[in-house]
Amino acid sequence: MAVSCCSKTTLVCDERGLLHMFGSDATTDTKPGTITIVESELSPHKIVMVSHGRGHKACITAGGLLLTWGTSQHGELGHGDHESKPRPHIIPRDTLGGVSALQVSCGLNHTMVLTAGHVVLSCGWGWYGQLGHGNTYDYHVLTQIELANIAMVACGGTSSMAVDTQGQVFSWGNNHDGQLGHNDLIQRMIPTPLSSETFANEAVELVSMGKFHAAAVTTKGTLYVWGSNASGQLGMDSSADSMKPQILPGFKDSAVSIVECCAAHTMVVLRNGTLWTFGILKPALGHGKNTGWPTLVDPSHFGDSKIVAVSGCEWHSTAVTERGDVYTWGVSIALGHPDGEYKWVPTLVNPALLLGARVGCFHDIREEHALAFVMCLHARLGEDCIYVDLEDGIIQLIIELCSSRPEGILRKLPGVVRLLGGGLLLS
């Protein structure tokens, strides 16, 4: 994800590959509103994706390297021990079968990684079978799950999901609230497929899991939800749980791009770039209402810019716009605002605190860069044109920005592209 939240921390990846942290975590002690750059042993490499568990974090570089840090009570860092690490450390590529990491997802105390070989590995806490290895043991090293041709993974609190390249959904782990979607409450310790008929024979493109509920978006943009509805997080305007996926009525006529299942609320981004939320945790919803029915977050809060990425946790939420701006709201020390005050509506994080960089991987070229580049190459301007003397670094930056589009294997992973903020390119 381009942005990831937990109760005391928000992590965002900017276009230059820097990773910024709002708030504090188990290994740091900072003042509310503080934004720091996460340092690692990979300073020359660009961070493009990040995920946050209860006390552990993971990120992936543009070159496909995987790094983890934080607490490791159950081996969730994947380094073969229980030792906490205050800074990101590399997982050897050999652990991933010698290939690149494409996606990482963190649950409360477990981690799943999708590789370029379309295989999935997991480690950490296994009490509910959420690691998918057929047992309830903890694993301290990333270990391959018996799955093939996978296009996306999602960790819930103590459950897990995956979707393959054909749009088939698999789920396993804790099923106390029916969050696995099999129309029962049976715990499963290995990936178990959901019938394609469950989704009206539509291929699923994106999946998300919260602590007690789950959701899926099909290639047509149809949104399905299931699991606990105790906090109104299914958007059904009732407290009834659902043990199997059902279409959310509020979006029957609207194509969905992204769904984010949080602890007790849900965030939905439509393909028109609007954000809708529902649940009973009013501070995290962004519209000041406790509601079990999808409610629009006023687009004017975002300067009428389209939303391309979101993340939420118990008490606060974060959204990224197509301009690369970050907005936060809720009750948390991880909002990134110097005044340290709670925010009841989406509030812009001062771009200067992010050193002027945009958040996310997929952005159009800035107008001033594009103009300079075109003028530099325009032979009719002559050798005396000031743009001829542009520094090589600026030209290189423009070239890099020009290529910030889904390429290669990412073209086959639309769900991952949407999490990285590239949904508008797919709509």
Buried (B, 14 or more C-beta within 10 A) or exposed (E): BBBBBBBBBBBBBBBBBBBBBBBBBBBBEBEBBBBEEBEBEBEEBBBBBBBBBBBBBBBBBBEBBBBBBBBBBBBBBBBBEBEBBEEBBBBEBEBBBEBBBBBBBBBBBBBBBBBBBBBBBBBBBBBBBBBBBBEBEBBBBBBBBEBEEBBBBBBBBBBBBBBBBEBBBBBBBBBBBBBBBBBEBEBBBBBBEBBBEBBEEBBBBBBBBBBBBBBBBBBEBBBBBBBBBBBBBBBBBEEEBBBBBBBBEBBEEBBBBBBBBBBBBBBBBBBEBBBBBBBBBBBBBBBBEBBBBBBEBBBEBBEEBBBBBBBBBBBBBBBBBBBBBBBBBBBBBBBBBEEEEBBBBBBBBEBEBBEEBBBBBBBBBBEEBBEBBEBBEEEEBEEEBEBEEBEEEBBEBBEBBEEBBBEEBBEBBBBBBBBBBBBBBBB
